[in-house]
Amino acid sequence: MSRRTKIIATVGPACESEGMLKDLAEAGADVFRINLSHGPLDLALERYHRVRTVEASLGRPIGALVDLPGPKVRAGAMAEGGVLLEDGGTVRLVPGHEPSTAEVVSVDHPGLVVDLHVGDLVTFGDGAVVAEVFDRTGDALLATISHGGLLQGRPGVHIPSERLRLTTPTDHDLRLLDTFVEEGVDMVALSFVRSAHDVRRVGTEPHPRGPLIVAKIETRAAVENLDGIIEASGAVMVARGDLGAECPLEEVPHLQKRILERCITLGRPAITATQMLESMVHAPTPTRAETSDIANAVFDGSSAVMLSGETAIGRDPVNSVATMARVAARADEEFDFDAWALRVQRLSGQLRPSVDDIVTNGMTDAAWRAASQTGAAAIICITRTGFTVRAIARFRPRAKILGFSTEPRTLRQLTLSWGATPYDLTGGLSADAQVNRAVELAQHHGEVRTGDLVAVLSGSVDHPGQATDSLRLVRV
């Protein structure tokens, strides 16, 4: 069985050349993430254009995900090589953008002195350093380092989301978004979402005319408003770094399971992110705990798993991707397909979908059953928006999922969907002709062989965008 769980690799200084990006894609990266929190806009655009060049050279769809900064609070730049904050030491926290030192850390949040209180814990860099505020002066906070460590670059500074007087997305986010929408970006990650209203404020056209909006679940409010956020989004990311700072650490694994299950039941791709192979930023092999973390993310139902610093600044980005690909592929082999499908089927009965969604959900349910009972080699989905593929993928079928579309952006967005292999379906063909052409292409690409049975899901060519209303079992 080929790997079903997708891999997102973050582009950074260690892997931004066309040669490295191509190597990462060949090692298993399905989607490239461009983090707009670091570096100027021109550099981000250069990286995006290189991803498109690599995609053209490989001749297959590659997804591009831009990650908006959001109201992310960051420390001022650390000196080259990093700044060591030692256990028991005292540090002065001041609002501003000046470079940071071991004695004074500047924080780019004007309301710092008001929004943090004496007794609050402040985490830096997803928990690399933790300090406790013990005093406030007129223009600064004094904190004791309770857990020391090395800070590099401009690490994030966690301030409880309910105290941040900033909106999501920020005005800066929207300006960045406009630039990448004009470039035709496939997916956009929205940081520090707290409600469905935050997602709707993005204001782009629905996918695939616009980008697929990925809501990052990293605040307590987002957990409380989960279903509304999922319904307003195209996909969800479990961003465990800030989520672990907002919620007790012992709750994070359980929140991960809950978020993934709800997201996939609602037919949205779900990403698990943060520190999945953190040790491989420096080490040639992962820890045993990290490999278990990836496998458990697969067992939890993740559509995709994400690498951040491991590829952006790591010593061997290609090895990190290849390692994640091997671990995820092995976990896919042990996935409990039948139990997952039955659970999704049970949970789906509790939802109240639209009329079109009821039809598509019913047809994909039938396709999963038919493919399971007949031992079909593949489920072929002919789709304009990708919804049919995402609807069948929620059942995690054993059969291959082949997504055929005439929309290039849909094909790229399907690189995020569990188990889906996207293929271009050219020409304005009739419904019957599209089915025949898709089966021929599946055979041409080696996905199915003569004599195989395949299930084909499609909608009406005459009424595009409406529900998937046709299921056929076809002998190749």
BELBELQUI-V165795 format. One record per pair of residues at least 24 apart in sequence whose ideal C-beta (glycine too) atoms are under 10 Angstrom apart, sorted by the first residue. I is the first residue (numbers start at 1). J is the second residue. If there is no record, write none. Layout:
I	J
I	J
//
This chain:
1	329
1	332
1	333
1	335
1	398
1	400
1	419
2	329
2	332
2	400
2	419
2	421
3	28
3	30
3	298
3	324
3	325
3	326
3	327
3	328
3	329
3	330
3	331
3	332
3	333
3	419
4	298
4	303
4	328
4	329
4	331
4	332
4	333
4	335
4	337
4	393
4	396
4	397
4	398
4	400
4	401
4	417
4	418
4	419
4	420
4	421
5	30
5	272
5	294
5	295
5	297
5	298
5	301
5	302
5	303
5	304
5	305
5	324
5	325
5	327
5	328
5	329
5	331
5	332
5	335
5	418
5	419
6	30
6	31
6	63
6	269
6	271
6	302
6	303
6	304
6	305
6	306
6	328
6	414
6	415
6	416
6	417
6	418
6	419
6	420
7	31
7	276
7	294
7	304
7	305
7	306
7	307
7	311
7	320
7	321
7	322
7	324
7	325
7	328
7	415
8	32
8	33
8	63
8	65
8	67
8	187
8	189
8	214
8	237
8	271
8	272
8	273
8	304
8	305
8	306
8	307
8	308
8	311
8	321
8	324
8	415
8	416
9	33
9	306
9	307
9	308
9	310
9	311
9	312
9	317
9	318
9	320
9	321
9	324
10	34
10	35
10	38
10	65
10	67
10	273
10	306
10	307
10	308
10	309
10	310
10	311
10	312
10	313
10	314
10	317
11	35
11	43
11	44
11	47
11	48
11	50
11	51
11	64
11	65
11	311
11	312
11	317
12	38
12	39
12	47
12	308
12	309
12	310
12	311
12	312
12	313
12	314
12	317
13	38
13	39
13	43
13	312
13	313
14	281
14	309
14	310
14	311
14	312
14	313
14	314
14	315
14	316
14	317
14	318
14	320
15	47
15	307
15	310
15	311
15	312
15	313
15	314
15	316
15	317
15	318
15	320
15	321
16	43
16	46
16	47
16	50
16	51
16	312
16	317
17	47
17	50
17	54
18	49
18	50
18	51
18	53
18	54
18	57
19	50
19	54
20	50
20	54
20	311
20	317
20	318
21	47
21	50
21	51
21	53
21	54
21	55
21	57
21	58
21	62
21	311
21	317
22	50
22	53
22	54
22	55
22	57
22	58
22	62
23	54
23	317
23	318
23	321
23	322
24	54
24	62
24	307
24	311
24	317
24	318
24	320
24	321
24	322
25	51
25	54
25	55
25	57
25	58
25	60
25	62
25	321
26	54
26	58
26	318
26	321
26	322
27	311
27	317
27	318
27	319
27	320
27	321
27	322
27	323
27	324
27	325
27	326
28	318
28	321
28	322
28	323
28	324
28	325
28	326
28	328
28	329
29	54
29	62
29	63
29	307
29	311
29	317
29	318
29	320
29	321
29	322
29	324
29	325
29	415
30	60
30	61
30	62
30	63
30	304
30	321
30	325
30	412
30	414
30	415
30	416
30	417
30	420
30	422
31	61
31	62
31	63
31	64
31	65
31	186
31	187
31	271
31	304
31	306
31	412
31	413
31	415
31	416
32	62
32	63
32	64
32	65
32	66
32	186
32	311
32	415
33	63
33	64
33	65
33	66
33	67
33	187
33	189
33	214
33	237
33	271
33	273
33	306
33	307
33	308
33	311
33	312
34	64
34	65
34	66
34	67
34	180
34	185
34	189
34	312
35	65
35	66
35	67
35	68
35	69
35	189
35	308
35	309
35	312
36	66
36	67
36	68
36	69
36	70
36	172
36	173
36	176
36	177
36	179
36	180
36	188
36	189
36	191
37	67
37	68
37	69
37	70
37	72
37	74
37	153
37	154
37	156
37	191
38	67
38	69
38	74
38	153
38	154
38	312
38	313
41	175
41	176
41	179
41	180
44	176
44	179
44	180
45	179
45	180
45	183
48	179
48	180
48	183
48	184
48	185
49	183
51	185
51	186
52	183
52	184
52	185
52	412
55	412
55	415
60	411
60	415
60	421
60	422
60	423
60	424
61	186
61	403
61	405
61	408
61	409
61	410
61	411
61	412
61	413
61	414
61	415
61	421
61	422
61	423
61	424
62	186
62	411
62	412
62	415
63	185
63	186
63	187
63	212
63	304
63	409
63	411
63	412
63	413
63	414
63	415
63	416
63	417
63	422
64	180
64	183
64	184
64	185
64	186
64	187
64	188
64	211
64	412
64	415
65	185
65	186
65	187
65	188
65	189
65	211
65	212
65	214
65	235
65	237
65	271
65	304
65	306
65	412
65	413
65	415
65	416
66	176
66	177
66	179
66	180
66	181
66	183
66	185
66	186
66	187
66	188
66	189
66	211
66	214
67	187
67	188
67	189
67	190
67	191
67	214
67	216
67	237
67	239
67	273
67	306
67	308
68	168
68	169
68	170
68	172
68	173
68	174
68	176
68	177
68	180
68	188
68	189
68	190
68	191
68	192
68	202
68	214
68	216
69	169
69	170
69	172
69	173
69	176
69	191
69	192
70	164
70	166
70	167
70	168
70	169
70	170
70	172
70	173
70	189
70	190
70	191
70	192
70	193
70	198
70	216
70	218
70	242
71	109
71	159
71	161
71	164
71	165
71	166
71	167
71	168
71	169
71	170
71	172
71	173
71	191
71	192
72	108
72	109
72	154
72	156
72	157
72	158
72	159
72	164
72	166
72	168
72	170
72	173
72	191
72	192
72	218
72	242
73	107
73	108
73	109
73	111
73	112
73	115
73	122
73	156
73	157
73	158
73	159
73	164
73	166
73	192
74	100
74	106
74	107
74	108
74	109
74	124
74	125
74	153
74	154
74	155
74	156
74	157
75	99
75	100
75	105
75	106
75	107
75	108
75	109
75	124
75	125
75	129
75	151
75	153
75	154
75	155
75	156
75	157
76	100
76	101
76	104
76	105
76	106
76	107
76	108
76	154
76	155
76	157
77	106
77	152
77	153
77	154
77	155
78	102
78	105
78	124
78	125
78	150
78	151
78	152
78	153
78	154
78	155
79	151
79	152
80	152
80	153
81	150
81	152
82	128
82	149
82	150
82	151
82	152
82	153
82	155
83	129
83	149
83	150
83	151
83	152
83	155
84	129
84	148
84	149
84	150
84	151
85	124
85	128
85	129
85	130
85	131
85	143
85	145
85	147
85	148
85	149
85	150
85	151
86	129
86	145
86	148
86	149
87	129
87	130
87	144
87	145
87	146
87	147
87	148
87	149
88	144
88	145
88	146
88	148
89	131
89	143
89	144
89	145
89	148
90	131
90	134
90	135
90	142
90	143
90	144
90	145
91	122
91	124
91	129
91	131
91	141
91	142
91	143
91	144
91	145
92	135
92	137
92	139
92	140
92	141
92	142
92	143
93	122
93	131
93	133
93	136
93	140
93	141
93	142
93	143
93	157
94	137
94	139
94	140
94	141
95	139
95	140
95	141
96	139
96	140
97	154
99	154
100	124
100	151
100	154
100	155
102	145
102	148
102	151
104	140
105	129
105	131
105	140
105	141
105	143
105	151
105	155
105	157
106	140
106	154
106	157
107	140
107	141
107	157
107	159
108	154
108	157
109	157
109	159
109	164
109	165
109	166
110	165
111	159
111	163
111	164
111	165
111	166
112	139
112	140
112	141
112	157
112	159
113	137
113	138
113	139
113	140
113	141
114	163
114	165
115	159
115	160
115	162
115	163
115	164
115	165
115	166
116	141
116	143
116	157
116	159
116	160
116	163
117	141
117	160
117	163
118	142
118	143
120	158
120	159
120	160
120	163
121	146
121	147
121	158
121	160
121	245
122	146
122	157
122	158
122	159
122	245
123	147
123	155
123	156
123	157
123	158
123	159
123	241
123	242
123	244
123	245
124	149
124	151
124	155
124	156
124	157
124	158
124	245
125	149
125	150
125	151
125	152
125	153
125	154
125	155
125	156
125	157
125	158
125	241
125	309
126	155
126	156
126	158
126	239
126	240
126	241
126	242
126	244
126	245
126	274
126	275
126	278
126	308
126	309
127	156
127	158
127	241
127	242
127	244
127	245
127	249
127	274
127	275
128	152
128	155
128	156
128	278
129	155
129	157
130	158
130	245
131	157
152	309
152	313
153	309
153	313
156	241
156	242
156	245
157	245
158	218
158	241
158	242
158	244
158	245
158	246
159	245
160	219
160	220
160	245
160	246
161	192
161	193
161	194
161	218
161	219
161	220
161	221
161	222
161	242
161	245
161	246
162	194
162	219
162	220
162	221
162	246
164	192
164	194
164	219
166	192
167	192
167	194
167	197
167	198
167	201
168	192
168	193
168	194
168	195
168	197
168	198
168	199
168	201
168	202
168	215
168	216
168	219
168	222
169	193
169	198
169	199
169	201
169	202
169	203
173	201
173	202
174	201
174	202
174	203
174	204
177	202
177	203
177	204
177	210
177	211
177	213
178	203
178	204
180	204
180	211
181	205
181	210
181	211
184	210
184	211
184	408
184	409
184	412
185	210
185	211
185	212
185	409
185	412
186	211
186	212
186	408
186	409
186	410
186	411
186	412
186	413
186	414
186	415
186	416
187	211
187	212
187	213
187	214
187	234
187	235
187	269
187	271
187	409
187	412
187	413
187	415
187	416
188	212
188	213
188	214
188	234
189	213
189	214
189	215
189	216
189	235
189	236
189	237
189	239
189	271
189	273
189	306
190	214
190	215
190	216
190	229
190	233
190	237
191	215
191	216
191	218
191	219
191	237
191	239
191	242
192	216
192	217
192	218
192	219
192	221
192	222
192	239
192	242
192	246
193	217
193	218
193	219
193	221
193	222
193	225
193	229
193	232
193	233
193	236
193	237
193	239
194	218
194	219
194	220
194	221
194	222
194	223
194	224
194	225
194	229
195	219
195	221
195	222
195	224
195	225
195	228
195	229
195	232
196	222
196	225
196	226
196	227
196	228
196	229
196	230
196	231
196	232
196	233
197	225
197	228
197	229
197	232
198	222
198	225
198	229
198	232
198	233
199	228
199	229
199	230
199	231
199	232
199	233
199	234
200	232
200	233
202	232
202	233
206	234
206	385
206	465
207	234
207	235
207	385
207	386
207	387
207	407
207	409
207	410
207	413
208	234
208	383
208	384
208	385
208	386
208	387
208	405
208	407
208	408
208	409
208	410
208	411
208	412
208	413
208	414
209	385
209	407
209	409
209	410
210	234
210	409
211	409
211	412
211	413
212	268
212	269
212	386
212	390
212	409
212	410
212	412
212	413
212	414
212	416
212	417
214	268
214	269
214	270
214	271
214	304
214	416
215	239
215	263
215	268
216	241
216	242
216	243
216	271
216	273
217	242
217	243
217	246
217	255
217	256
217	259
217	263
217	270
217	271
217	273
218	242
218	243
218	244
218	245
218	246
218	247
218	273
218	274
219	243
219	245
219	246
219	247
220	246
220	247
220	255
221	246
222	246
222	259
223	247
223	251
223	255
223	258
223	259
226	255
226	258
226	259
226	262
226	263
226	266
227	262
227	263
227	265
227	266
227	351
229	259
229	262
229	263
229	268
230	259
230	262
230	263
230	264
230	265
230	266
230	267
230	268
230	270
231	266
231	267
231	268
231	351
231	353
233	263
233	266
233	268
233	269
234	268
234	269
234	386
234	387
234	390
234	413
234	416
235	263
235	268
235	269
235	270
235	271
235	303
235	304
235	390
235	413
235	416
235	417
236	260
236	262
236	263
236	264
236	266
236	268
236	269
236	270
236	271
236	303
237	263
237	269
237	270
237	271
237	272
237	273
237	274
237	304
237	306
238	263
238	270
238	271
238	272
238	273
238	274
238	297
238	300
238	302
238	306
239	271
239	272
239	273
239	274
239	306
239	308
240	272
240	273
240	274
240	275
240	276
240	293
240	297
241	273
241	274
241	275
241	308
242	274
243	273
243	274
244	274
244	275
253	293
253	296
253	300
256	296
256	297
256	300
256	301
256	302
257	296
257	297
257	299
257	300
257	301
258	300
259	300
259	301
260	297
260	299
260	300
260	301
260	302
260	303
261	300
261	301
261	340
261	343
261	344
261	347
262	347
262	351
263	301
263	302
263	303
263	394
264	300
264	301
264	302
264	303
264	340
264	343
264	344
264	347
264	390
264	393
264	394
264	395
264	396
264	418
265	301
265	343
265	344
265	345
265	346
265	347
265	348
265	350
265	351
265	394
266	344
266	347
266	348
266	351
266	353
266	357
266	390
266	391
266	394
267	344
267	348
267	351
267	353
267	357
267	360
267	361
267	364
267	387
267	388
267	389
267	390
267	391
267	392
267	393
267	394
267	417
268	303
268	390
268	393
268	394
268	416
268	417
269	302
269	303
269	304
269	386
269	389
269	390
269	393
269	394
269	413
269	414
269	415
269	416
269	417
269	418
269	420
270	297
270	300
270	301
270	302
270	303
270	304
270	394
270	416
270	418
271	297
271	302
271	303
271	304
271	305
271	306
271	416
272	296
272	297
272	298
272	300
272	301
272	302
272	303
272	304
272	305
272	306
273	297
273	302
273	304
273	305
273	306
273	307
273	308
274	306
274	308
274	309
275	307
275	308
275	309
275	310
276	305
276	306
276	307
276	308
276	310
276	320
276	324
276	327
276	328
277	305
277	307
277	308
277	309
277	310
277	311
277	314
277	319
277	320
277	321
277	323
277	324
277	327
278	307
278	308
278	309
278	310
278	314
279	310
279	314
280	307
280	309
280	310
280	311
280	314
280	315
280	316
280	317
280	319
280	320
280	321
280	323
280	324
281	307
281	308
281	309
281	310
281	311
281	312
281	313
281	314
281	315
281	316
281	317
281	320
282	309
282	310
282	313
282	314
282	315
282	316
283	314
283	315
283	316
283	319
284	315
284	316
284	319
284	320
284	323
285	319
285	323
286	310
286	319
286	320
286	323
286	324
286	327
290	323
290	324
290	327
291	323
291	324
291	326
291	327
291	330
291	331
292	327
292	331
293	327
294	323
294	324
294	325
294	326
294	327
294	328
294	330
294	331
295	327
295	328
295	330
295	331
295	332
295	334
295	335
296	331
297	327
297	328
297	331
298	327
298	328
298	329
298	330
298	331
298	332
298	333
298	334
298	335
298	418
299	331
299	332
299	334
299	335
299	336
299	340
300	340
301	335
301	340
301	343
301	344
301	394
301	396
301	418
302	328
302	331
302	418
303	390
303	393
303	394
303	396
303	416
303	417
303	418
303	419
303	420
304	328
304	415
304	416
304	417
304	418
305	331
332	396
332	418
332	419
335	396
335	398
336	396
337	368
337	372
337	395
337	396
337	397
337	398
337	399
338	372
338	396
338	398
339	396
340	394
340	395
340	396
340	397
341	365
341	368
341	369
341	372
341	394
341	395
341	396
341	397
341	398
342	395
343	395
343	396
344	368
344	394
344	395
344	396
345	369
345	394
345	395
347	394
348	391
348	394
348	395
353	391
354	467
355	466
355	467
356	387
356	459
356	465
356	466
356	467
356	468
356	469
357	387
357	391
357	467
357	468
358	467
359	459
359	466
359	467
359	468
359	469
360	387
360	388
360	390
360	391
360	392
360	457
360	459
360	466
360	467
360	468
360	469
361	391
361	392
361	394
361	467
361	468
362	391
362	467
362	468
362	469
362	471
363	388
363	391
363	392
363	457
363	458
363	459
363	467
363	468
363	469
363	470
363	471
364	388
364	389
364	390
364	391
364	392
364	393
364	394
364	395
364	397
364	455
364	457
364	468
364	471
365	391
365	392
365	394
365	395
366	455
366	457
366	471
367	391
367	392
367	395
367	397
367	399
367	401
367	455
367	456
367	457
367	468
367	471
367	472
367	473
368	392
368	393
368	394
368	395
368	396
368	397
368	398
368	399
368	455
369	395
369	397
369	455
370	399
370	453
370	455
370	471
370	472
370	473
371	395
371	397
371	398
371	399
371	400
371	401
371	453
371	454
371	455
371	471
371	473
372	397
372	398
372	399
372	455
374	399
374	453
374	454
374	455
374	473
375	399
375	452
375	453
376	400
376	448
376	452
376	453
376	454
376	455
376	456
376	473
376	474
377	402
377	442
377	447
377	448
377	449
377	451
377	452
377	453
377	454
377	455
377	476
378	402
378	421
378	439
378	442
378	447
378	448
378	452
378	453
378	454
378	455
378	456
378	474
378	476
379	403
379	419
379	420
379	454
379	455
379	456
379	457
379	471
380	404
380	423
380	425
380	435
380	438
380	439
380	441
380	442
380	447
380	448
380	454
380	455
380	456
380	457
380	458
380	472
380	474
381	405
381	414
381	417
381	420
381	422
381	438
381	455
381	456
381	457
381	458
381	459
381	468
382	406
382	425
382	429
382	431
382	434
382	435
382	437
382	438
382	456
382	457
382	458
382	459
382	461
382	468
382	470
383	407
383	410
383	411
383	414
383	420
383	422
383	425
383	457
383	458
383	459
383	468
384	410
384	425
384	459
384	461
384	464
384	465
384	466
385	409
385	410
385	413
385	459
385	464
385	465
386	410
386	411
386	412
386	413
386	414
386	416
386	417
386	420
386	422
387	459
387	465
387	467
387	468
388	457
388	458
388	459
388	467
388	468
389	413
389	414
389	417
389	418
389	419
389	420
389	421
389	422
389	457
389	468
390	414
390	416
390	417
390	418
390	420
391	457
391	468
392	417
392	419
392	420
392	455
392	457
392	468
393	417
393	418
393	419
393	420
394	418
395	419
397	455
399	453
399	454
399	455
400	442
400	447
400	448
400	454
401	457
402	438
402	439
402	441
402	442
402	445
402	447
402	448
402	454
402	456
403	438
403	457
404	434
404	435
404	437
404	438
404	439
404	441
404	442
404	456
404	458
405	438
406	434
406	464
421	445
421	447
423	447
428	461
429	461
430	461
430	462
431	458
431	459
431	460
431	461
431	462
431	470
432	458
432	461
432	472
433	461
434	458
434	459
434	461
435	470
435	472
435	474
436	474
438	474
439	472
439	474
439	475
439	476
440	476
442	474
442	476
443	476
447	476
448	474
448	476
449	476
450	475
450	476
451	475
451	476
452	476
//
